[in-house]
């Protein structure tokens, strides 16, 4: 019979007490406030503390760089840090290195595929790179103790290095496990809760439970990212029978909005874990999921959306008309499909504060798992959400003009650059030649 030694028994007891205390803290300070939609102000105090630390670190870094005659960054006028210039030959070698397993020594000096690279560089020059740099991460002029936020960071002082090391320990050894636990809790409750609600008969009670289950779970997921969100003009929040359209920076845009409102989601049917979540959600709420073959049928999509918004008892649809993530500096062309339906449009502007972490998802560079890891190891996700007054299509306005008017309103409210239609169109034909006019 195995007996525990006194020392081993002490360790087991301490571990049990620690887990009990941790679970109690999670329950009292995170899960229960998420259920009732209240906050103790801990996250805002955390944000203010971080701002003071960032200010000191940046001043110390700039002073040290000045003493050593180092240039920390070369900012563009839009706040994005410029990368060190490289030659065309070096860029082509880097592309081949990342896209092929062949040795560079055996690679010919010129390949037919290089033509596309030269065409892209020529178009970037013509457009002054106004569009393509919107697909690069928005880098900061100040340092937020994340090594990925300054490409030219160099050793300055021992105190600064120790502070950065402590930040790594806090983010990876404390915040990351806590956030993973909260995310697992939120997703599990969402699947279990919506599945149970789905067995109830249709009626007001089912709708009431479904709404609060969704809100509770999304709020827990928001806390899993230490998200600090400021909502403005809540009187303009989307209502049933309408369409909510917003600029798109990150997949978590959905969580940001859904933690303050009740929406019908639109998307493609997935498999795996995402498929399990989708099937559970649709039991409790009339979300609009499309099969892979249906997504390509533009008329079928428009028909399904029209049928949904015509029923004034159904939830507002949440759509991101850009169709891709932009790096929190601008708004690109809105696809016109959402604006042809004839429903009331509720514009929403979302603007992230990159000082605490970069919310932009560069899907061509990072997979979803890598992106979530970067998000969960950032200090926090801080953003502002503005609900704009509802807008309707005017009699002398076509769908494209209506989309551009909504886009301009979102850009103006969020302090984002409203990219011109023809510039975005040129980029689409350059990088996505398979997309025709019907995709818009």
N, C-alpha and C positions, 0 to 999 in steps of 0.2 A: 504493500500500500504506500502510495506516494505522499509524503508529508512535507509541508512547506516549512522552511527554516524561518526563524524570527525575522531575519533581514528581508527574505523574499516576501513574507507576509506583509511587512511594512510597505514594501514597494507596491504590492497589489492593492493595499488599502489606500495608499496615496494616489495611485492611478485611478481607482474607483471614485475617490473624492473629487479629483480633478475633473473627470468626465461628468460627474454629477453637477459640479459648479458650472462647467462650461455649458451643459445643456440647459441649466436653469437660467443662465445669463442670456442664451439665445432665445429662450422662450419668453423671458420677461422684457428684454430690451429690443428684440427684433421681430419675432413671430407674432406675439400678441399685438404690438403697435401696428404691424402690417395688416392684421385682421380688422382692426378698427380704423385704420387710415390715419393714425396720429404719429407724431414724432417727438422725441425728448430733446431734440436739438444737439445730440451728440455728434452727428455728421457735420453740422455747420461749424461746431467748435473745432472739430478735426480739420476742416477745410481752412479755417482762419489760422490755425497753428501751422499748417503746411505752407501757407502763403508767406508767413514770417520767416520760416526756414528757407524757402526758395529765394526770398529777397536777400537774405544774408549770404547764401551760397553763391548767388549770381554776382553780388558785389565783390565777394572774395575772389571769385573766378576771374572777373574782369580786372581787378587790381593786380592779381598775380600774372595775368597775361600781359598787362601793360608793363610790368616790371621786366618781363622776359621778352618783350617785343613780339608776342604771338598774336596772330589774328584768329579770334575764336570763330567768327562766322561772317558771311557776306550776305546780308539779307536783301531780298527783293523788296520792291515797294509794297507788295501785298503780304509781307511778313513771312514768306517761305524762304528758308535758307538756301542759298545757291550751292550746288555741288561744285567741286573743283573741276575745271574744264579738262576734258580728255579728247584725244584725237579720234577720228573715225575708225582708224585701224584698231585702236585699243578697244573701242566699244564693240566692234564686230567680233573680235576675239573673245570678249567677255560673253557675248550672246552665244557664240558657238560653244564656249566652255560650259555654260549653264544648260544648254539644250542638247548636248551630245556627249556621249561617253568616249568618243574617239580621241586619240591623242592629237594635240594641236599640230605636232610636227608633220602628221600625215594629211592635214587638211589643206586643200589648195588655197592659193591666195585669193581666188575669186570663185564664188558659187552663184548659180542663177538666182537663188533665193535672196542674195544680197541686194537685188534690185528693189525689193520691197522696203528694205532698210533705208536705202538712199531716197526712195520716194517719200518715206515718212519724215526723214530729216529735212527734205526740201519743203514739205508742207508745214513742218514746225517752224521753219525759218520764215515762210510766207506769213503765217499767222502769228508770228512773234511768240510762238509756244504758249499762246493764251489759253488753249484748251487742254493740251496734253499734260501740262503741269498740274492740272486739277485732279489728275489721277496719281499724284505723288503725295506722300505723307506731308502734312503741314508741320514743318519744323519750327521750333521756337527760337526766339532771339535770347531768351533767358534759359537758365538750366533748372530743371525740376528734379534733379538727382536720379533721373533715368538715363542710363548711358546711351540709349538709342535716340535721345533728343538733341544731341550735338555731335556731329560727325568729326569735328576738329578738337574734341576735348583732349587736353593733355594734363599731366600731373602738375598740380599747383602747390598743394600743401598737404601736410600729414593730417591736419584736422579735417580738411575737406574730404580726403580719401576715407578717413575713419567714418565720417558722417555718411558718405555714400555706402560704405560697407554695412553700417547699421541699417540703412534703408533697404538694402538687399535682404538682410536677415528678416526684417519686419515684413516685407512684402511676400517673400517666398516661404518663410517658416511660420508666420502667424496669419497674415491676411489671406494667402492662397488656400490653406486648408479650411479656414473659416468660410470663405466664399464658396468653395466647392461643396461644403456641407449644406450651406444655405441654398445653393442652386439645386442640389439633389433633393432637398426638402420641398422647394417650390415646385419642381417638375413632378415629383411623386404625388404631391397633394393635388396638382392640376389633373393628372391622369386619373387618380382614384376619385377625386371629387366630381369631375365632369362625368365620369362613368356612372357613378351612383345617381347623380341628378338626371342622367339620361333615361333612367328607368321610371322616372316619375311621369304621370300623365301631363300632357300639355296644358298650360294654364299660367296664371299670374304667379302662383307659388313656385312653380318650376323656373319661371323667368327670373324671379327674385333670387332664388338660390343660385342659379347659374351665374347671374351677374356678380354676386358677392364672392362666389368661389373663384371666378376668373380674376376679379380685382385683388383678392387676397393673395393668390398664387403669383400674380405678376408683381405685386408689391414686394413679396419675399424675394423674387428673382432680381428686382431692382436693388434691394439691399445686398444681394450677393455680389453686386458690382460696386458697392458703396456709392451708388448714384445719388447725387444731390441735384434735384430738379426744381426749377422755379417755373410755375405755370402762370401765365398772364391772360387776363380777359376771359375767365372761365365762363362768362355769360354767353360766349360765342361757341361753346363746345358743340360738336356735331350732334344732330338729332336724327331720329328714325326717318328712313326714306331718303336719306341724303348720301353724299359721297365725301369722305374726308380725304383730301390730298395733301401731301407733305413732301418737302425736299428729303433726299435720301443720303445719309452718310454712313449708316451702319445697320446691320441686321437687328441691333437692339433698339432701333427706332420704334419697332413694334411694341416692345416691352415698355419703353418710355411713355408712349401714348396710351397703351392699354392699361397702365397702372393708374390712370386718371379718368378713363372712360371705358365704355362697353361697346365693342366693335365686332362686326362680322369680318373675318379675315378672308382674303382672296389669295389663292396660290395653287401651285401644282401638287398633286398627290405624290408623297414620298414613301419610301420604304424604311425599314429599320426603326430606330427610336423615334424619329420625326413622324413616321407613319403611325406609330402607336399613339403619339400625342394628338395627331390630327383626327384619328378615328374616335378618340375619347372626347375631344372638344366638340365635334360635329354632333354627338349624341345630345349634348346639352344646349347647343346654340346653332342656329342655321348659318354656319360658315359656308363659303363658296369655294369648293375644291375642284380642280380640273384634272382629268387624266392627261398623261403626256401627249396623247394624240389630239386631245381637244384644245390644248393651248395654242396650237398652230392655226386653228380655225377661228379667225377673227370675228366672223359673224356669229358663231356659236357663243363665243365669250361675251360679245355685246348683248346677245339675247338673254343669257343667264343673268347678267348684271342688271339689265333693264327690268326683268321680271322681279328681281329682288328689290330694287328701289321703288317700284310701283306699289309694293305692299308697305304702306306706311306703318305697319306694326312691326316690321323687321328692322334690325339694327342698321346703323350707318355702315357703309362699306369703307374699309381703310385701304387706300391705294397709294403707291409711290410712282407717279407717272414718269419719272426719269428712267426707270428700269435698270439703273445701275447706281453704285455708290460713288459719290463725289466727295472730295476731301475737305468738306466743312468751310470752303472759301467761296463757293459759288453755287448757282443753280443752272443746270443745263436744260436742254430742250425737253419739254413735256410731250409725251406721246398723246395723240389726240383721242384715242379710243375712249378714255374715261369722260371726255367732254362732249361726246356725241350722244350720250344717253338721254340728256334733257333733264337730269335731276339737279337739285340744288347742291352746289359744291361748297364745302367748308374748308377753306385753306388753313394750313397750319405750318408755321415756320419753326424749325428746330436748329438751334445753334449751340455747339459744344464749346466748352472752355478747354483748350488743349494744354493748359498749364499742368493739369493733374494726370492726363493720360490721353493718348490719341485714339479716338473712337472710330476713325476711318478704317474701313476694311478694303484693302487692296487685294482683291480676289485673285489677281494674276500673279501675286507674289506670295500670299499666305493662304494656306488652307484654313478651313473653319476651326479645327482644333488648335492650330498655331495662333490664329487670331484670338480665340477665346482665352488662351494662355496669356497672351500679351495684355488683354483687357483685365484679366483677373490678377495680374501682377503689376498693374498700374496703381497709382495712389488712390484714384477715385475717378468717377465719371461725372462731370459737372456740366449741366446744360440748362438752357432756357427754352421754354416752349410758349409760343404766342398763338392763341386762337384768334384768327381773323374773322371779320363779319362774313356771313354767307354771301355767295355770289351766284348769279344765274346768267345764263346765256341770253344776250340781247337779240332782238329780232334781226338786225342787220349784221350779225356777227356769225362767222363760221366757227367750226370746232377748233381750228388752229389758232385763230385770233383770240378765242375765249381762253384756250390753254395758255397762250402767251400773256394774257392779261392777269390770269391767276398766278402764273410764274413770277411776273414782275412784282405783284403784291407781296408774295412770299419773300422774294429777294430783298425788297425794300424794308420789310419789317425785321428780317433776320440779319440785316447788315451784310448780305451776301452779294456777290457779283452776278448780275443778270447777263449771262452769256447770250450773244446774239444767235438767232435761229440759224442763219446761213453758215456760221462758223461750226456749230454743232453738226449740221447736216454734212459739211465737208468731212468732218472727222468720222462720221458714221460710214460714209462711202469709202473712206480710206482704210479704216480698220475692220469694218464689217461689210464687205462688198456683197455678202449674201443677203443682206437685209434690204428689201425694197420699200417702196412707199407705203405698202400695205401694213408694214410693221408699225407705222406711226398713227 
